[in-house]
Amino acid sequence: QNTVLVKEKLLEELVELEKQMEVLESQNAFTDFSMMQTYKEMIHSRKSFFNELNR
C-alpha cells in the first residue's frame, strides 16, 4: 500500500489550512471564533491522520 501520495496531499492541506488560519488570526478585531475552531479541528484531524499513516 503506497501512502506517499496521501501524505503529500495531507501536508499540502496542512500548510494551506495553517496559512488561512494565520490570516484569520491577523484580522483579530473581528475574529470569527467558530471559524477558528473549524480550522483547528481540520488541522488536528489531518495531523492525526498523517501520524496514523506513519505507523
PQR file of N, CA, C, O and H, with PARSE charges and radii, in Angstrom:
ATOM      1  N   GLN A   1       0.848  -1.188   0.000 -0.4000 1.5000
ATOM      2  CA  GLN A   1       0.000   0.000   0.000 -0.0000 2.0000
ATOM      3  C   GLN A   1       0.890   1.246   0.000  0.5500 1.7000
ATOM      4  O   GLN A   1       1.713   1.441   0.894 -0.5500 1.4000
ATOM      5  N   ASN A   2       0.706   2.064  -1.004 -0.4000 1.5000
ATOM      6  CA  ASN A   2       1.532   3.262  -1.146 -0.0000 2.0000
ATOM      7  C   ASN A   2       0.808   4.462  -0.540  0.5500 1.7000
ATOM      8  O   ASN A   2      -0.233   4.892  -1.036 -0.5500 1.4000
ATOM      9  H   ASN A   2       0.038   1.905  -1.730  0.4000 1.0000
ATOM     10  N   THR A   3       1.375   4.990   0.536 -0.4000 1.5000
ATOM     11  CA  THR A   3       0.752   6.121   1.220 -0.0000 2.0000
ATOM     12  C   THR A   3       1.460   7.439   0.944  0.5500 1.7000
ATOM     13  O   THR A   3       1.089   8.474   1.497 -0.5500 1.4000
ATOM     14  H   THR A   3       2.221   4.640   0.939  0.4000 1.0000
ATOM     15  N   VAL A   4       2.463   7.403   0.103 -0.4000 1.5000
ATOM     16  CA  VAL A   4       3.259   8.607  -0.155 -0.0000 2.0000
ATOM     17  C   VAL A   4       2.391   9.744  -0.697  0.5500 1.7000
ATOM     18  O   VAL A   4       2.499  10.879  -0.234 -0.5500 1.4000
ATOM     19  H   VAL A   4       2.764   6.562  -0.346  0.4000 1.0000
ATOM     20  N   LEU A   5       1.543   9.450  -1.663 -0.4000 1.5000
ATOM     21  CA  LEU A   5       0.702  10.494  -2.251 -0.0000 2.0000
ATOM     22  C   LEU A   5      -0.291  11.057  -1.242  0.5500 1.7000
ATOM     23  O   LEU A   5      -0.554  12.260  -1.224 -0.5500 1.4000
ATOM     24  H   LEU A   5       1.455   8.528  -2.039  0.4000 1.0000
ATOM     25  N   VAL A   6      -0.832  10.196  -0.418 -0.4000 1.5000
ATOM     26  CA  VAL A   6      -1.778  10.651   0.603 -0.0000 2.0000
ATOM     27  C   VAL A   6      -1.060  11.561   1.597  0.5500 1.7000
ATOM     28  O   VAL A   6      -1.594  12.600   1.984 -0.5500 1.4000
ATOM     29  H   VAL A   6      -0.618   9.219  -0.433  0.4000 1.0000
ATOM     30  N   LYS A   7       0.138  11.178   2.008 -0.4000 1.5000
ATOM     31  CA  LYS A   7       0.921  12.002   2.936 -0.0000 2.0000
ATOM     32  C   LYS A   7       1.240  13.361   2.330  0.5500 1.7000
ATOM     33  O   LYS A   7       1.136  14.387   3.003 -0.5500 1.4000
ATOM     34  H   LYS A   7       0.571  10.333   1.693  0.4000 1.0000
ATOM     35  N   GLU A   8       1.627  13.368   1.065 -0.4000 1.5000
ATOM     36  CA  GLU A   8       1.936  14.636   0.392 -0.0000 2.0000
ATOM     37  C   GLU A   8       0.708  15.544   0.355  0.5500 1.7000
ATOM     38  O   GLU A   8       0.802  16.744   0.612 -0.5500 1.4000
ATOM     39  H   GLU A   8       1.711  12.535   0.519  0.4000 1.0000
ATOM     40  N   LYS A   9      -0.431  14.963   0.036 -0.4000 1.5000
ATOM     41  CA  LYS A   9      -1.674  15.737  -0.023 -0.0000 2.0000
ATOM     42  C   LYS A   9      -2.037  16.285   1.357  0.5500 1.7000
ATOM     43  O   LYS A   9      -2.446  17.440   1.482 -0.5500 1.4000
ATOM     44  H   LYS A   9      -0.507  13.988  -0.174  0.4000 1.0000
ATOM     45  N   LEU A  10      -1.890  15.467   2.375 -0.4000 1.5000
ATOM     46  CA  LEU A  10      -2.177  15.918   3.736 -0.0000 2.0000
ATOM     47  C   LEU A  10      -1.270  17.078   4.130  0.5500 1.7000
ATOM     48  O   LEU A  10      -1.730  18.050   4.729 -0.5500 1.4000
ATOM     49  H   LEU A  10      -1.558  14.529   2.273  0.4000 1.0000
ATOM     50  N   LEU A  11       0.009  16.982   3.800 -0.4000 1.5000
ATOM     51  CA  LEU A  11       0.940  18.062   4.129 -0.0000 2.0000
ATOM     52  C   LEU A  11       0.582  19.346   3.392  0.5500 1.7000
ATOM     53  O   LEU A  11       0.651  20.434   3.964 -0.5500 1.4000
ATOM     54  H   LEU A  11       0.383  16.192   3.314  0.4000 1.0000
ATOM     55  N   GLU A  12       0.202  19.224   2.132 -0.4000 1.5000
ATOM     56  CA  GLU A  12      -0.227  20.402   1.366 -0.0000 2.0000
ATOM     57  C   GLU A  12      -1.441  21.056   2.025  0.5500 1.7000
ATOM     58  O   GLU A  12      -1.501  22.276   2.176 -0.5500 1.4000
ATOM     59  H   GLU A  12       0.146  18.341   1.666  0.4000 1.0000
ATOM     60  N   GLU A  13      -2.399  20.228   2.410 -0.4000 1.5000
ATOM     61  CA  GLU A  13      -3.603  20.752   3.052 -0.0000 2.0000
ATOM     62  C   GLU A  13      -3.278  21.399   4.394  0.5500 1.7000
ATOM     63  O   GLU A  13      -3.832  22.444   4.734 -0.5500 1.4000
ATOM     64  H   GLU A  13      -2.351  19.237   2.288  0.4000 1.0000
ATOM     65  N   LEU A  14      -2.385  20.779   5.152 -0.4000 1.5000
ATOM     66  CA  LEU A  14      -1.994  21.348   6.444 -0.0000 2.0000
ATOM     67  C   LEU A  14      -1.370  22.722   6.280  0.5500 1.7000
ATOM     68  O   LEU A  14      -1.709  23.654   7.009 -0.5500 1.4000
ATOM     69  H   LEU A  14      -1.935  19.930   4.876  0.4000 1.0000
ATOM     70  N   VAL A  15      -0.468  22.849   5.335 -0.4000 1.5000
ATOM     71  CA  VAL A  15       0.190  24.136   5.097 -0.0000 2.0000
ATOM     72  C   VAL A  15      -0.846  25.188   4.712  0.5500 1.7000
ATOM     73  O   VAL A  15      -0.820  26.307   5.223 -0.5500 1.4000
ATOM     74  H   VAL A  15      -0.192  22.092   4.743  0.4000 1.0000
ATOM     75  N   GLU A  16      -1.744  24.831   3.822 -0.4000 1.5000
ATOM     76  CA  GLU A  16      -2.766  25.783   3.369 -0.0000 2.0000
ATOM     77  C   GLU A  16      -3.712  26.170   4.505  0.5500 1.7000
ATOM     78  O   GLU A  16      -4.033  27.347   4.670 -0.5500 1.4000
ATOM     79  H   GLU A  16      -1.765  23.922   3.407  0.4000 1.0000
ATOM     80  N   LEU A  17      -4.150  25.206   5.272 -0.4000 1.5000
ATOM     81  CA  LEU A  17      -5.056  25.499   6.387 -0.0000 2.0000
ATOM     82  C   LEU A  17      -4.384  26.379   7.435  0.5500 1.7000
ATOM     83  O   LEU A  17      -5.004  27.296   7.975 -0.5500 1.4000
ATOM     84  H   LEU A  17      -3.889  24.250   5.138  0.4000 1.0000
ATOM     85  N   GLU A  18      -3.124  26.098   7.717 -0.4000 1.5000
ATOM     86  CA  GLU A  18      -2.406  26.912   8.699 -0.0000 2.0000
ATOM     87  C   GLU A  18      -2.219  28.343   8.201  0.5500 1.7000
ATOM     88  O   GLU A  18      -2.301  29.290   8.984 -0.5500 1.4000
ATOM     89  H   GLU A  18      -2.621  25.354   7.279  0.4000 1.0000
ATOM     90  N   LYS A  19      -1.969  28.500   6.906 -0.4000 1.5000
ATOM     91  CA  LYS A  19      -1.867  29.853   6.333 -0.0000 2.0000
ATOM     92  C   LYS A  19      -3.195  30.597   6.466  0.5500 1.7000
ATOM     93  O   LYS A  19      -3.231  31.760   6.867 -0.5500 1.4000
ATOM     94  H   LYS A  19      -1.903  27.731   6.270  0.4000 1.0000
ATOM     95  N   GLN A  20      -4.281  29.912   6.125 -0.4000 1.5000
ATOM     96  CA  GLN A  20      -5.602  30.538   6.202 -0.0000 2.0000
ATOM     97  C   GLN A  20      -5.949  30.917   7.640  0.5500 1.7000
ATOM     98  O   GLN A  20      -6.551  31.962   7.887 -0.5500 1.4000
ATOM     99  H   GLN A  20      -4.252  28.967   5.799  0.4000 1.0000
ATOM    100  N   MET A  21      -5.565  30.061   8.580 -0.4000 1.5000
ATOM    101  CA  MET A  21      -5.840  30.362   9.978 -0.0000 2.0000
ATOM    102  C   MET A  21      -5.022  31.566  10.448  0.5500 1.7000
ATOM    103  O   MET A  21      -5.516  32.386  11.222 -0.5500 1.4000
ATOM    104  H   MET A  21      -5.076  29.213   8.379  0.4000 1.0000
ATOM    105  N   GLU A  22      -3.785  31.676   9.988 -0.4000 1.5000
ATOM    106  CA  GLU A  22      -2.955  32.836  10.332 -0.0000 2.0000
ATOM    107  C   GLU A  22      -3.571  34.130   9.806  0.5500 1.7000
ATOM    108  O   GLU A  22      -3.555  35.152  10.492 -0.5500 1.4000
ATOM    109  H   GLU A  22      -3.384  31.010   9.359  0.4000 1.0000
ATOM    110  N   VAL A  23      -4.108  34.085   8.597 -0.4000 1.5000
ATOM    111  CA  VAL A  23      -4.766  35.265   8.029 -0.0000 2.0000
ATOM    112  C   VAL A  23      -5.965  35.647   8.892  0.5500 1.7000
ATOM    113  O   VAL A  23      -6.170  36.819   9.207 -0.5500 1.4000
ATOM    114  H   VAL A  23      -4.121  33.254   8.040  0.4000 1.0000
ATOM    115  N   LEU A  24      -6.741  34.655   9.262 -0.4000 1.5000
ATOM    116  CA  LEU A  24      -7.903  34.918  10.107 -0.0000 2.0000
ATOM    117  C   LEU A  24      -7.475  35.502  11.455  0.5500 1.7000
ATOM    118  O   LEU A  24      -8.111  36.426  11.962 -0.5500 1.4000
ATOM    119  H   LEU A  24      -6.575  33.702   9.005  0.4000 1.0000
ATOM    120  N   GLU A  25      -6.410  34.970  12.028 -0.4000 1.5000
ATOM    121  CA  GLU A  25      -5.901  35.480  13.307 -0.0000 2.0000
ATOM    122  C   GLU A  25      -5.403  36.916  13.180  0.5500 1.7000
ATOM    123  O   GLU A  25      -5.536  37.704  14.116 -0.5500 1.4000
ATOM    124  H   GLU A  25      -5.893  34.220  11.617  0.4000 1.0000
ATOM    125  N   SER A  26      -4.836  37.254  12.038 -0.4000 1.5000
ATOM    126  CA  SER A  26      -4.301  38.604  11.848 -0.0000 2.0000
ATOM    127  C   SER A  26      -5.414  39.653  11.771  0.5500 1.7000
ATOM    128  O   SER A  26      -5.163  40.845  11.948 -0.5500 1.4000
ATOM    129  H   SER A  26      -4.728  36.614  11.278  0.4000 1.0000
ATOM    130  N   GLN A  27      -6.619  39.212  11.512 -0.4000 1.5000
ATOM    131  CA  GLN A  27      -7.782  40.106  11.481 -0.0000 2.0000
ATOM    132  C   GLN A  27      -8.476  40.060  12.838  0.5500 1.7000
ATOM    133  O   GLN A  27      -9.704  40.006  12.917 -0.5500 1.4000
ATOM    134  H   GLN A  27      -6.823  38.244  11.369  0.4000 1.0000
ATOM    135  N   ASN A  28      -7.682  40.083  13.900 -0.4000 1.5000
ATOM    136  CA  ASN A  28      -8.178  39.777  15.237 -0.0000 2.0000
ATOM    137  C   ASN A  28      -9.282  40.695  15.744  0.5500 1.7000
ATOM    138  O   ASN A  28      -9.990  40.323  16.680 -0.5500 1.4000
ATOM    139  H   ASN A  28      -6.685  40.127  13.837  0.4000 1.0000
ATOM    140  N   ALA A  29      -9.453  41.850  15.177 -0.4000 1.5000
ATOM    141  CA  ALA A  29     -10.513  42.749  15.646 -0.0000 2.0000
ATOM    142  C   ALA A  29     -11.894  42.125  15.440  0.5500 1.7000
ATOM    143  O   ALA A  29     -12.807  42.346  16.236 -0.5500 1.4000
ATOM    144  H   ALA A  29      -8.878  42.152  14.417  0.4000 1.0000
ATOM    145  N   PHE A  30     -12.038  41.361  14.391 -0.4000 1.5000
ATOM    146  CA  PHE A  30     -13.327  40.740  14.084 -0.0000 2.0000
ATOM    147  C   PHE A  30     -13.175  39.230  13.900  0.5500 1.7000
ATOM    148  O   PHE A  30     -13.776  38.637  13.004 -0.5500 1.4000
ATOM    149  H   PHE A  30     -11.297  41.181  13.744  0.4000 1.0000
ATOM    150  N   THR A  31     -12.370  38.626  14.755 -0.4000 1.5000
ATOM    151  CA  THR A  31     -12.113  37.196  14.629 -0.0000 2.0000
ATOM    152  C   THR A  31     -13.409  36.402  14.773  0.5500 1.7000
ATOM    153  O   THR A  31     -14.197  36.607  15.696 -0.5500 1.4000
ATOM    154  H   THR A  31     -11.882  39.107  15.483  0.4000 1.0000
ATOM    155  N   ASP A  32     -13.592  35.509  13.845 -0.4000 1.5000
ATOM    156  CA  ASP A  32     -14.732  34.598  13.869 -0.0000 2.0000
ATOM    157  C   ASP A  32     -14.291  33.344  14.634  0.5500 1.7000
ATOM    158  O   ASP A  32     -13.597  32.485  14.091 -0.5500 1.4000
ATOM    159  H   ASP A  32     -12.952  35.343  13.094  0.4000 1.0000
ATOM    160  N   PHE A  33     -14.700  33.257  15.887 -0.4000 1.5000
ATOM    161  CA  PHE A  33     -14.213  32.177  16.740 -0.0000 2.0000
ATOM    162  C   PHE A  33     -14.686  30.803  16.282  0.5500 1.7000
ATOM    163  O   PHE A  33     -13.968  29.819  16.453 -0.5500 1.4000
ATOM    164  H   PHE A  33     -15.263  33.955  16.329  0.4000 1.0000
ATOM    165  N   SER A  34     -15.864  30.720  15.713 -0.4000 1.5000
ATOM    166  CA  SER A  34     -16.322  29.424  15.211 -0.0000 2.0000
ATOM    167  C   SER A  34     -15.491  28.991  14.006  0.5500 1.7000
ATOM    168  O   SER A  34     -15.210  27.805  13.837 -0.5500 1.4000
ATOM    169  H   SER A  34     -16.448  31.520  15.574  0.4000 1.0000
ATOM    170  N   MET A  35     -15.100  29.948  13.174 -0.4000 1.5000
ATOM    171  CA  MET A  35     -14.242  29.625  12.035 -0.0000 2.0000
ATOM    172  C   MET A  35     -12.858  29.193  12.519  0.5500 1.7000
ATOM    173  O   MET A  35     -12.273  28.256  11.975 -0.5500 1.4000
ATOM    174  H   MET A  35     -15.328  30.912  13.312  0.4000 1.0000
ATOM    175  N   MET A  36     -12.335  29.872  13.537 -0.4000 1.5000
ATOM    176  CA  MET A  36     -11.039  29.493  14.105 -0.0000 2.0000
ATOM    177  C   MET A  36     -11.093  28.058  14.631  0.5500 1.7000
ATOM    178  O   MET A  36     -10.169  27.274  14.412 -0.5500 1.4000
ATOM    179  H   MET A  36     -12.810  30.633  13.979  0.4000 1.0000
ATOM    180  N   GLN A  37     -12.171  27.724  15.317 -0.4000 1.5000
ATOM    181  CA  GLN A  37     -12.312  26.372  15.851 -0.0000 2.0000
ATOM    182  C   GLN A  37     -12.384  25.356  14.717  0.5500 1.7000
ATOM    183  O   GLN A  37     -11.820  24.267  14.819 -0.5500 1.4000
ATOM    184  H   GLN A  37     -12.922  28.360  15.495  0.4000 1.0000
ATOM    185  N   THR A  38     -13.068  25.705  13.649 -0.4000 1.5000
ATOM    186  CA  THR A  38     -13.154  24.818  12.490 -0.0000 2.0000
ATOM    187  C   THR A  38     -11.772  24.558  11.906  0.5500 1.7000
ATOM    188  O   THR A  38     -11.427  23.413  11.612 -0.5500 1.4000
ATOM    189  H   THR A  38     -13.527  26.589  13.566  0.4000 1.0000
ATOM    190  N   TYR A  39     -10.981  25.614  11.735 -0.4000 1.5000
ATOM    191  CA  TYR A  39      -9.616  25.440  11.227 -0.0000 2.0000
ATOM    192  C   TYR A  39      -8.798  24.555  12.159  0.5500 1.7000
ATOM    193  O   TYR A  39      -8.090  23.658  11.702 -0.5500 1.4000
ATOM    194  H   TYR A  39     -11.261  26.543  11.974  0.4000 1.0000
ATOM    195  N   LYS A  40      -8.890  24.801  13.451 -0.4000 1.5000
ATOM    196  CA  LYS A  40      -8.130  24.000  14.419 -0.0000 2.0000
ATOM    197  C   LYS A  40      -8.505  22.528  14.331  0.5500 1.7000
ATOM    198  O   LYS A  40      -7.636  21.658  14.380 -0.5500 1.4000
ATOM    199  H   LYS A  40      -9.465  25.530  13.822  0.4000 1.0000
ATOM    200  N   GLU A  41      -9.794  22.250  14.200 -0.4000 1.5000
ATOM    201  CA  GLU A  41     -10.251  20.866  14.102 -0.0000 2.0000
ATOM    202  C   GLU A  41      -9.792  20.215  12.803  0.5500 1.7000
ATOM    203  O   GLU A  41      -9.395  19.050  12.796 -0.5500 1.4000
ATOM    204  H   GLU A  41     -10.500  22.958  14.159  0.4000 1.0000
ATOM    205  N   MET A  42      -9.846  20.962  11.712 -0.4000 1.5000
ATOM    206  CA  MET A  42      -9.402  20.423  10.424 -0.0000 2.0000
ATOM    207  C   MET A  42      -7.905  20.118  10.461  0.5500 1.7000
ATOM    208  O   MET A  42      -7.465  19.080   9.967 -0.5500 1.4000
ATOM    209  H   MET A  42     -10.169  21.909  11.718  0.4000 1.0000
ATOM    210  N   ILE A  43      -7.133  21.019  11.045 -0.4000 1.5000
ATOM    211  CA  ILE A  43      -5.689  20.819  11.158 -0.0000 2.0000
ATOM    212  C   ILE A  43      -5.400  19.616  12.050  0.5500 1.7000
ATOM    213  O   ILE A  43      -4.573  18.768  11.714 -0.5500 1.4000
ATOM    214  H   ILE A  43      -7.490  21.862  11.447  0.4000 1.0000
ATOM    215  N   HIS A  44      -6.076  19.551  13.167 -0.4000 1.5000
ATOM    216  CA  HIS A  44      -5.867  18.438  14.094 -0.0000 2.0000
ATOM    217  C   HIS A  44      -6.189  17.092  13.437  0.5500 1.7000
ATOM    218  O   HIS A  44      -5.431  16.132  13.582 -0.5500 1.4000
ATOM    219  H   HIS A  44      -6.747  20.239  13.439  0.4000 1.0000
ATOM    220  N   SER A  45      -7.296  17.023  12.726 -0.4000 1.5000
ATOM    221  CA  SER A  45      -7.687  15.754  12.107 -0.0000 2.0000
ATOM    222  C   SER A  45      -6.688  15.316  11.042  0.5500 1.7000
ATOM    223  O   SER A  45      -6.395  14.128  10.915 -0.5500 1.4000
ATOM    224  H   SER A  45      -7.912  17.802  12.608  0.4000 1.0000
ATOM    225  N   ARG A  46      -6.166  16.268  10.281 -0.4000 1.5000
ATOM    226  CA  ARG A  46      -5.181  15.916   9.259 -0.0000 2.0000
ATOM    227  C   ARG A  46      -3.855  15.490   9.886  0.5500 1.7000
ATOM    228  O   ARG A  46      -3.205  14.566   9.398 -0.5500 1.4000
ATOM    229  H   ARG A  46      -6.403  17.234  10.384  0.4000 1.0000
ATOM    230  N   LYS A  47      -3.458  16.156  10.954 -0.4000 1.5000
ATOM    231  CA  LYS A  47      -2.233  15.754  11.655 -0.0000 2.0000
ATOM    232  C   LYS A  47      -2.384  14.347  12.234  0.5500 1.7000
ATOM    233  O   LYS A  47      -1.457  13.539  12.170 -0.5500 1.4000
ATOM    234  H   LYS A  47      -3.987  16.907  11.351  0.4000 1.0000
ATOM    235  N   SER A  48      -3.533  14.068  12.787 -0.4000 1.5000
ATOM    236  CA  SER A  48      -3.782  12.736  13.346 -0.0000 2.0000
ATOM    237  C   SER A  48      -3.731  11.671  12.260  0.5500 1.7000
ATOM    238  O   SER A  48      -3.121  10.617  12.440 -0.5500 1.4000
ATOM    239  H   SER A  48      -4.286  14.724  12.839  0.4000 1.0000
ATOM    240  N   PHE A  49      -4.369  11.949  11.147 -0.4000 1.5000
ATOM    241  CA  PHE A  49      -4.367  11.011  10.028 -0.0000 2.0000
ATOM    242  C   PHE A  49      -2.948  10.802   9.514  0.5500 1.7000
ATOM    243  O   PHE A  49      -2.539   9.670   9.252 -0.5500 1.4000
ATOM    244  H   PHE A  49      -4.865  12.805  11.001  0.4000 1.0000
ATOM    245  N   PHE A  50      -2.199  11.889   9.371 -0.4000 1.5000
ATOM    246  CA  PHE A  50      -0.815  11.803   8.915 -0.0000 2.0000
ATOM    247  C   PHE A  50       0.000  10.923   9.869  0.5500 1.7000
ATOM    248  O   PHE A  50       0.766  10.066   9.429 -0.5500 1.4000
ATOM    249  H   PHE A  50      -2.531  12.808   9.584  0.4000 1.0000
ATOM    250  N   ASN A  51      -0.170  11.138  11.161 -0.4000 1.5000
ATOM    251  CA  ASN A  51       0.560  10.338  12.149 -0.0000 2.0000
ATOM    252  C   ASN A  51       0.174   8.867  12.078  0.5500 1.7000
ATOM    253  O   ASN A  51       1.025   7.995  12.255 -0.5500 1.4000
ATOM    254  H   ASN A  51      -0.793  11.834  11.518  0.4000 1.0000
ATOM    255  N   GLU A  52      -1.086   8.585  11.825 -0.4000 1.5000
ATOM    256  CA  GLU A  52      -1.526   7.197  11.675 -0.0000 2.0000
ATOM    257  C   GLU A  52      -0.857   6.536  10.470  0.5500 1.7000
ATOM    258  O   GLU A  52      -0.498   5.359  10.519 -0.5500 1.4000
ATOM    259  H   GLU A  52      -1.778   9.293  11.682  0.4000 1.0000
ATOM    260  N   LEU A  53      -0.696   7.286   9.410 -0.4000 1.5000
ATOM    261  CA  LEU A  53      -0.064   6.733   8.207 -0.0000 2.0000
ATOM    262  C   LEU A  53       1.417   6.438   8.427  0.5500 1.7000
ATOM    263  O   LEU A  53       1.992   5.600   7.732 -0.5500 1.4000
ATOM    264  H   LEU A  53      -0.988   8.241   9.371  0.4000 1.0000
ATOM    265  N   ASN A  54       2.030   7.114   9.379 -0.4000 1.5000
ATOM    266  CA  ASN A  54       3.455   6.920   9.645 -0.0000 2.0000
ATOM    267  C   ASN A  54       3.740   5.759  10.590  0.5500 1.7000
ATOM    268  O   ASN A  54       4.900   5.475  10.885 -0.5500 1.4000
ATOM    269  H   ASN A  54       1.562   7.795   9.943  0.4000 1.0000
ATOM    270  N   ARG A  55       2.716   5.099  11.058 -0.4000 1.5000
ATOM    271  CA  ARG A  55       2.924   3.968  11.973 -0.0000 2.0000
ATOM    272  C   ARG A  55       3.290   2.723  11.237  0.5500 1.7000
ATOM    273  O   ARG A  55       3.500   1.679  11.855 -0.5500 1.4000
ATOM    274  H   ARG A  55       1.773   5.330  10.819  0.4000 1.0000
TER
END
